[in-house]
């Protein structure tokens, strides 16, 4: 499972009277670093705030302070808040609803196998990372488009943004712009390949007519274009996609 986490260990904390063999499974798993284990709610809060684990596996019923109380107190971590997985003997739907509404990522009813919990953890952690990476990529692309004068309200802006994302995910698609890239975008926007191509062309022309050519040269640190030459759709998509890939 290590590859699912791109070679980085997830720090995991157990707030539960879980069998030792269950915790041993995660101690021996290369994808995890077990940083603590306690069933005293107040101690859990203290240690989670200090250790800042990526994942907190927690029973609802704890000593001193229950799982919901723990969840409320560790909210101060904000963006460092761990993914919380309730693993409990309590199967009442009210507990499940309250857990999710309180910010837990998942609620599992015992008995739970260590393998099943591991799969759910990786599934949720990696899905959240994927969504965050996608939002970050879209923001970077949008910033470049705005900088070079492509207005966000025209269709070509959306087509070009989608094209750059595709080219980042699948660089070879630039070599099949007519046969693969345009049709893929057309399908997503429920339009035709020819309209996608024209929409992109129009967006580039608008940008060049706004006279912001120097901005693209500044972004890439090179004098790539002058006022009298416009890139083709494929050239601009490839140029921006390459920058996204190099910037990571």
Protein Blocks (a to p, Z undefined) as FASTA:
>chain_A
ZZmnnopacddddddfbdfklmmmmmmpmkbccfbdcfbfklmmmmmmmnopabdcddfb
dghiafklmmmmmmmnmmmpccdddddfblcfklmmmmmmnopabdcdddddfklmmmmm
mmmmmmmmmmmmmmmmmmmmmmmmmmnopafkbmklmmmmmmmmmmmmmmmlmmmmmlmm
mmmmmmmnopafklmmmmmmmmmmmmmmnopmmmmmmmnopafbcfkbccdfklmmmmmm
mmmmmnZZ
